[in-house]
Amino acid sequence: MNSPVAALNALNFFMADVRDGLGPFLGVYLQGQGWSPGGIGLVMTIGGLAGMAAATPLGMMVDRSRRIRLLLGLAAIAIILSCGANFVMPVMGVVAPAQIVTGIAAAVVAPAVAGLTLGLVGQKGYPHQLGRNEAWNHAGNATAAVLSGVLGWSFGLPAVFVLMAAMAGGSIFALLRIPAAAIDYAAATGAGDREGAPAVSLRDLLADRRLHVLAAAMMLFHLANAAMLPLLGQAMVARGTAGDASAYTAATVLVAQGTMIPMALLAAWLAERRGYWIVFVLALVALPLRGALAGAIQSPMVLIPVQMLDGVGAGLLGVAMPGLIARLLDGTGRVNTGLALVMTAQGIGAACSPLLAGMAAEWLGYGAAFLVLGVIAAAALALWLVAGDRPRA
């Protein structure tokens, strides 16, 4: 790593696996320890809610801090220690607090990485580096998924934790390769020409109509998006067309991740030349198309175009959403707070998505449930086209 930006790329690669903790592997492990499905769902929900509640305060902390690297390092260590506690003592009194710590620590990652990126490359270099961040992040996710599957099958679930600990070590090493002197902390918060002046008040930030529209669009997007992949797997299993359920689910993930990497790089290329507006619109367009295809075609081969569209939407949005916020809030000193606020809104949408999709599938059938999700996604697009402010290129 000969430059701070190369170290930032490595950080995004390694942190991809650390941020989500044990993820679905925790549920499998707890099930093997005799936990009920309800208990497993409860501790996972507790962790998610803790992260959602902590997101905005942590974004504010990133905007005020001159120790972003330390925040990220502490987050990685906290996640590893919490996940280790789950293995050492898998009882409710330990797992529930550990999931709370994991959720809170994970919530600091996105605003801290965004602030670190802005601090290293500034507004001018942000679109290009956002694409690289996302590409390295998805590459890390794909690599960790493959290695976790192989190691878990060969040596058991504890090997997955060892892999995550190794990735955390890689994250900390990458952080140490980024000199503190290379970070422009005024740029990291979006202070712009207001360097040295107080950031705009939280009240003024919350009153920003542009942020309201973006947050509402993202909430609708994730309300439609979060349940679509699980619902696709459930639909194919219910129809008896999925073959091996675990292999089918793994294939859905790999197709999407493989598409996200080039889409993130394309998003950066478009953002540099046309601005974030067109990237955001294209990301929003992909989801209604995905819902329509999933609802209309019952063949398991629909997996390929549906998950490619998932990769298109996620790959583009991973660049467009933080990029838009950085542009809209440039000069406020509150970029990372704004990012955390929007992430809280999208977290609410994602949390409600499985319930909405499950009820629609039960009452109307799987095909209609996909169309319901597609209509919600179309509403997100319509909201942005009608009410969103076109950012400058």
C-alpha positions in Angstrom: 0.0 0.0 0.0 2.1 2.9 -1.3 -0.6 5.6 -0.9 -3.4 6.5 1.5 -6.0 5.8 -1.3 -4.6 2.3 -1.8 -5.0 1.7 1.9 -8.5 3.0 1.7 -9.3 0.5 -1.0 -7.9 -2.3 1.2 -10.0 -1.0 4.1 -13.2 -1.3 2.0 -12.2 -4.8 1.0 -11.6 -6.1 4.5 -14.3 -4.1 6.3 -17.0 -5.6 4.0 -16.9 -8.9 6.0 -16.4 -7.3 9.4 -19.2 -4.8 9.3 -22.1 -7.4 9.2 -20.7 -9.5 11.9 -21.6 -13.2 11.7 -24.7 -12.3 9.7 -26.7 -15.4 8.7 -24.1 -17.7 10.2 -25.1 -16.6 13.7 -28.6 -17.9 13.2 -27.3 -21.3 12.0 -24.9 -21.5 15.0 -27.6 -20.6 17.5 -30.0 -23.1 16.0 -27.4 -25.8 16.5 -27.2 -24.7 20.2 -30.9 -25.4 20.6 -32.2 -21.9 20.2 -35.8 -21.5 18.9 -36.4 -19.5 15.7 -38.2 -16.9 17.7 -35.2 -16.4 20.0 -32.9 -16.1 17.0 -35.1 -13.6 15.3 -35.4 -11.6 18.6 -31.6 -11.1 19.1 -31.0 -10.3 15.4 -33.8 -7.7 15.6 -32.4 -6.2 18.8 -29.1 -5.7 17.1 -30.6 -4.1 14.0 -32.8 -1.7 16.1 -29.7 -0.7 18.2 -27.8 0.1 15.0 -30.7 2.1 13.6 -31.1 4.1 16.8 -27.4 4.8 17.0 -26.8 5.8 13.3 -27.6 9.5 13.5 -25.7 10.2 16.8 -22.7 8.3 15.4 -22.9 10.3 12.2 -22.7 13.5 14.3 -19.7 12.0 16.1 -17.9 11.5 12.8 -18.6 15.1 11.8 -17.1 16.3 15.1 -14.2 13.9 15.4 -10.6 14.3 14.2 -10.0 10.6 14.9 -12.0 8.8 12.3 -9.4 6.1 11.9 -9.7 5.3 15.7 -13.5 5.1 15.4 -13.2 2.6 12.6 -10.6 0.6 14.4 -12.6 0.5 17.6 -15.7 -0.6 15.6 -13.8 -3.5 14.1 -12.5 -4.6 17.5 -15.9 -4.3 19.1 -17.6 -6.4 16.4 -15.0 -9.2 16.7 -15.1 -9.3 20.5 -18.9 -9.4 20.4 -19.0 -12.2 17.8 -16.5 -14.1 19.8 -18.7 -13.8 22.9 -21.5 -15.5 21.0 -19.4 -18.6 20.5 -18.0 -18.7 24.0 -21.3 -18.3 25.8 -24.4 -18.7 23.5 -27.0 -17.7 26.0 -29.6 -14.9 25.7 -27.9 -12.8 28.5 -24.7 -12.7 26.4 -25.9 -12.9 22.8 -28.4 -10.1 23.1 -25.9 -7.5 24.5 -23.3 -8.7 22.0 -25.7 -8.1 19.1 -26.5 -4.6 20.4 -22.7 -3.8 20.5 -22.3 -5.3 17.0 -25.3 -3.2 15.6 -23.9 0.0 17.1 -20.4 -0.6 16.0 -21.5 -1.5 12.5 -23.5 1.7 12.3 -20.4 3.8 12.5 -18.7 2.2 9.5 -20.6 3.9 6.7 -20.4 7.5 7.9 -16.8 7.0 9.0 -15.7 5.5 5.7 -17.5 8.3 3.8 -15.9 10.9 6.0 -12.5 9.3 5.6 -12.9 9.2 1.8 -14.0 12.8 1.6 -11.0 13.8 3.8 -8.6 12.0 1.5 -9.8 12.9 -1.9 -12.2 15.9 -1.4 -15.4 16.7 -3.3 -13.6 16.7 -6.7 -12.2 13.2 -6.3 -15.3 11.8 -4.5 -17.3 10.3 -7.4 -14.3 8.3 -8.7 -13.3 7.1 -5.2 -16.9 6.2 -4.3 -16.9 3.8 -7.2 -13.7 2.2 -6.1 -14.9 2.0 -2.5 -18.0 0.1 -3.6 -16.1 -2.1 -6.0 -13.6 -3.2 -3.4 -16.5 -3.6 -0.8 -18.4 -5.9 -3.1 -15.2 -7.8 -3.9 -14.6 -8.3 -0.2 -18.2 -9.5 0.3 -17.9 -12.0 -2.5 -14.5 -13.3 -1.3 -15.7 -13.6 2.2 -18.9 -15.4 1.2 -16.9 -18.0 -0.8 -14.3 -18.5 1.9 -16.9 -18.7 4.6 -18.7 -21.4 2.7 -15.6 -23.4 2.1 -14.2 -23.0 5.6 -17.6 -23.5 7.3 -18.1 -26.7 5.4 -14.6 -28.0 6.0 -14.0 -27.0 9.6 -17.3 -25.9 11.1 -18.8 -22.5 11.9 -15.9 -21.4 14.3 -13.7 -21.2 11.1 -16.1 -18.4 9.8 -15.3 -16.4 13.0 -11.6 -16.9 12.5 -11.9 -15.6 8.9 -13.8 -12.6 10.1 -11.1 -11.9 12.8 -8.5 -12.1 10.1 -10.4 -9.6 8.0 -10.7 -7.3 11.0 -6.9 -7.5 11.3 -6.6 -6.5 7.7 -8.9 -3.6 8.3 -6.8 -2.3 11.2 -3.6 -2.7 9.2 -5.1 -0.7 6.3 -6.2 2.0 8.8 -2.6 2.2 10.1 -1.4 2.8 6.5 -3.5 6.0 6.2 -1.5 8.8 7.8 -3.5 11.2 9.9 -1.8 14.1 8.1 -3.3 12.9 4.8 -6.8 13.6 6.0 -8.4 17.0 5.5 -11.0 17.1 8.3 -12.8 20.1 6.9 -13.4 18.2 3.7 -14.3 15.1 5.7 -17.3 16.9 7.1 -18.3 18.9 4.0 -17.3 22.2 5.7 -16.2 23.6 2.4 -15.4 27.3 2.6 -16.8 27.4 6.2 -13.6 25.7 7.6 -13.2 26.8 11.2 -16.8 28.0 11.5 -19.4 26.0 13.4 -21.4 23.4 11.5 -25.0 24.3 10.6 -27.4 23.4 13.5 -29.1 20.0 13.6 -32.4 21.8 13.5 -31.5 23.5 10.2 -30.3 20.2 8.8 -33.5 18.4 9.8 -35.5 21.2 8.1 -33.7 20.7 4.7 -36.4 19.7 2.3 -33.9 18.1 -0.1 -32.8 15.7 2.6 -36.4 14.9 3.4 -37.1 13.9 -0.3 -33.9 11.8 -0.5 -34.6 10.0 2.8 -38.2 9.3 1.7 -37.1 7.9 -1.6 -34.5 5.7 0.0 -37.0 4.5 2.6 -39.4 3.5 -0.2 -36.6 1.9 -2.2 -35.5 -0.3 0.7 -39.1 -1.1 1.7 -39.4 -2.6 -1.8 -35.9 -4.0 -2.1 -35.0 -5.7 1.2 -37.5 -8.6 1.0 -37.3 -9.2 -2.8 -34.4 -11.7 -2.6 -35.7 -13.7 0.3 -39.1 -13.7 -1.4 -37.6 -15.0 -4.6 -36.1 -17.9 -2.9 -39.3 -18.7 -1.0 -41.3 -18.5 -4.2 -39.1 -21.0 -6.0 -39.0 -23.4 -3.1 -42.8 -23.2 -2.7 -43.2 -23.9 -6.4 -40.7 -26.8 -6.2 -38.6 -25.3 -9.0 -35.5 -24.2 -7.0 -33.7 -27.6 -6.7 -31.4 -27.4 -3.6 -32.6 -24.4 -1.6 -29.2 -23.5 -0.2 -27.5 -23.7 -3.5 -30.2 -21.6 -5.1 -29.9 -18.9 -2.4 -26.1 -18.8 -2.8 -26.5 -18.4 -6.5 -28.8 -15.4 -6.1 -26.1 -13.7 -3.9 -23.2 -14.5 -6.3 -25.0 -13.2 -9.4 -25.9 -9.9 -7.6 -22.4 -9.4 -6.2 -20.8 -10.1 -9.5 -22.9 -7.4 -11.1 -22.4 -4.8 -8.4 -18.6 -4.5 -9.0 -18.7 -3.2 -12.6 -21.9 -1.2 -11.8 -20.1 0.7 -9.1 -17.3 1.5 -11.4 -19.8 2.6 -14.1 -21.6 4.7 -11.5 -18.4 6.6 -10.7 -17.7 7.1 -14.4 -21.2 8.5 -15.0 -21.1 10.7 -11.9 -17.8 12.3 -13.0 -19.3 13.2 -16.4 -23.0 13.6 -15.9 -23.4 14.1 -12.1 -25.1 11.9 -9.5 -28.6 12.7 -10.7 -28.6 10.3 -13.7 -26.9 7.6 -11.6 -29.6 7.8 -8.9 -32.4 7.7 -11.4 -31.0 4.6 -13.1 -30.6 2.9 -9.7 -34.2 3.6 -8.9 -35.4 2.4 -12.4 -33.8 -1.0 -11.9 -36.0 -2.0 -8.9 -39.5 -1.8 -10.5 -38.2 -3.8 -13.5 -36.8 -6.4 -11.1 -40.2 -6.7 -9.3 -42.1 -7.0 -12.6 -39.8 -9.8 -13.9 -39.9 -11.7 -10.6 -43.7 -11.5 -10.6 -44.2 -12.4 -14.2 -41.8 -15.3 -14.7 -42.0 -18.5 -12.6 -39.0 -20.3 -14.1 -35.9 -20.5 -11.8 -33.9 -19.0 -14.7 -35.5 -15.7 -13.8 -32.8 -15.6 -11.1 -30.3 -14.4 -13.6 -32.0 -11.2 -14.8 -33.6 -10.5 -11.5 -30.4 -10.6 -9.5 -28.5 -8.8 -12.2 -31.0 -6.0 -11.8 -30.4 -6.2 -8.1 -26.7 -5.7 -8.8 -27.4 -2.8 -11.1 -29.5 -1.0 -8.5 -27.2 -1.7 -5.5 -24.0 -1.0 -7.4 -25.3 2.4 -8.7 -27.0 3.4 -5.5 -23.9 2.7 -3.4 -22.2 5.5 -5.3 -25.2 7.8 -6.0 -26.6 8.1 -2.4 -23.5 9.2 -0.5 -22.4 11.3 -3.5 -25.7 13.1 -3.6 -25.6 13.8 0.1 -22.1 15.1 -0.1 -23.1 17.5 -2.9 -26.4 18.6 -1.3 -24.8 19.3 2.1 -21.5 20.7 0.9 -20.6 23.7 3.0 -22.7 22.6 6.0 -20.1 20.6 8.0 -22.8 18.0 8.4 -22.3 15.5 5.5 -21.9 12.5 7.7 -24.8 13.4 9.9 -26.9 13.7 6.8 -25.7 10.4 5.5 -26.6 8.7 8.9 -30.1 10.3 8.8 -30.8 8.9 5.4 -29.4 5.5 6.4 -31.8 5.5 9.4 -34.7 6.2 7.0 -33.7 3.4 4.7 -33.2 1.1 7.7 -36.8 1.7 8.7 -37.9 0.7 5.2 -35.7 -2.4 5.1 -37.0 -3.5 8.6 -40.6 -3.3 7.4 -40.0 -4.9 4.1 -40.2 -8.6 5.1 -43.4 -8.1 7.0 -45.0 -6.3 4.0 -43.8 -8.9 1.5 -44.8 -11.8 3.7 -48.4 -10.5 4.2 -48.7 -9.7 0.4 -47.5 -13.2 -0.5 -49.9 -14.9 2.0 -52.9 -12.9 0.9 -52.3 -12.4 -2.8 -49.7 -15.0 -3.8 -46.1 -14.7 -4.7 -46.6 -13.2 -8.1 -48.7 -10.4 -6.8 -46.3 -9.8 -3.9 -43.5 -9.0 -6.3 -45.8 -6.6 -8.2 -46.6 -4.8 -4.9 -42.9 -4.4 -4.2 -42.4 -3.2 -7.7 -45.1 -0.5 -7.3 -43.5 0.8 -4.1 -40.2 1.0 -6.0 -41.9 2.9 -8.8 -43.3 5.3 -6.1 -39.7 6.0 -5.0 -38.7 6.8 -8.5 -41.7 9.1 -9.1 -41.1 10.9 -5.8 -37.5 11.7 -6.7 -38.4 12.8 -10.3 -41.1 15.1 -9.1 -39.7 16.5 -5.8 -36.0 15.8 -5.8 -33.6 18.7 -6.5 -31.3 18.1 -9.4 -27.8 18.5 -8.1 -25.1 20.3 -10.0 -22.9 18.2 -12.1 
